[in-house]
């Protein structure tokens, strides 16, 4: 993935002036190639049979494309992490969801307790064992 990404960066970043898209493909059974192309931002255009010279038969080929615009978007704003989460909120007092804002950045990390953090962690682990809906994260603790 890193080598292909570097090559794509080099191609769109100036090596091939005027390059607007890169078209590629992978055999449908090749899960590894599918993952690499997905991580790099290629989108599926379609599929169809293609002669595989190494096997001497037709196999299903997935046709993909990455445009300069999509490459640029991914460089400027990287895609969200694969392990995304959803914040479900309920406000019995009637607070509209539009007034809720959740920001997770390193600046919002919980500060370490100046006392015995290990004692706090031990209490938290015991509570979590009896209440699986508790969440203990780097940013906040949540009781659901």
N, C-alpha and C positions, 0 to 999 in steps of 0.2 A: 504494500500500500504506500509506504513512504517513498520508494523509488518511483513508482508510477505518478504519485503526487508531485514529486520534484520535477519529473519530465513534463507534466501538464503545466506546472507553474512556469517552467522555462519556455514552453511553447506559447502559452497565452501572454507571458510576461515580456515578450519582445523578440524571441527567436524567429517566430513566423509572423511577421507584421501582417495584419489583416486577417489572421485566422479567426473565424467566427464560431467554429464548432469542431468538436472531435467526435467522430462516430466510431463505435466499437461494437463488441458483441461477445457472447460466451455461450458455450453449449449449455443447454438447460440443466443437465445433470451436474454441472460444475459449480457447486455451492460456493466454493472459495472465491472464484472469479466474480460471482454475483455479489458477494459481500464486499470485495475490494471496490468494484465499480460503484456500488451503492454508497460506500463511505466517501468516495471521491466526488459524488454528486451527479453521476450519470443517471439519466432517466430512461425508462423503458419506452422504446418506440413501437415495438411489435415483435412478433416471433414467426418463424417459418423454417422449412427444411433447408439444409445446406449440406453439400457434399463434404464429408470429413475424409480428407485424403489419407490420413494415418490409419483409419479403420476401413476405408474403402466402402463406405455406406453413407446414406443421408442421416443426419441427426437434427434434432430441433435446435435452432439457434435463436438466442434472445438478442435483439438488436437494440443498442443503447446510444445515447448522445449526451454530450456535455457541451453547453454553449458558453461562449465567453462571458455573457451576462450572468449566468448561473455561477460560473467559476468566480467571477468578481464578487457576487453577493456572498458566497461562502467565505471568501478571503476577508471581506470587510466585517461581516457578522457571522462568526462560525455557528454551525448548527447547534441546537441545544443538546445537552448530554443525553446519551441513550437511556439512562435511568431517570426519566422525568417523573415528577410526582404531581398529584392533583390535590389541591387544597379544597376540602369540603367544609363549608361553613353554614352554621344555623344560628340565627339571632332571634331569640324569643321576644326581645323588646322591639323588634321591627327595624333594625339597622339595615338599610339597603346594601346589597352586595357591591354596588358601585362605589360605596364608601370604604370598601375593604381593599387594602393594598399590602401585598407581601413581597418583600425584597430579600433575597438571599445572596449576600456578598460576604467576603472575608471580614469586612469592616463590622458586620453584625454578629460575628462569632461571640458565643458566650464567653465572658471573662472568667478566668480561673479563680476559684475561691481562694482567698488568702490563707484560709485555715487548712484543714485536713480534707483535701479534695477526694482522697481515697475513701474516707468514711461516707461522704455524700454519694459517691458512685456505688458503694456497697448497699446503701439504703435504696438507691434508685433501681439497682438490679433486683432486689427483693420485691419492690413494688411492681416492677415490670413482669416478674415471674407470676404474680398473682393477678395482674391486670394487663393482658396482652395488648389492649388498645392504647397504652401509654407509648409515647414516642420520645426518644432521647436522641437528639441530634446535635450537631456542632453549632447550629444557629439558635435552637430553642428546644424547650421541652413542652410536650403537648399531652393533655389528658383528653381523650375522646370518648 
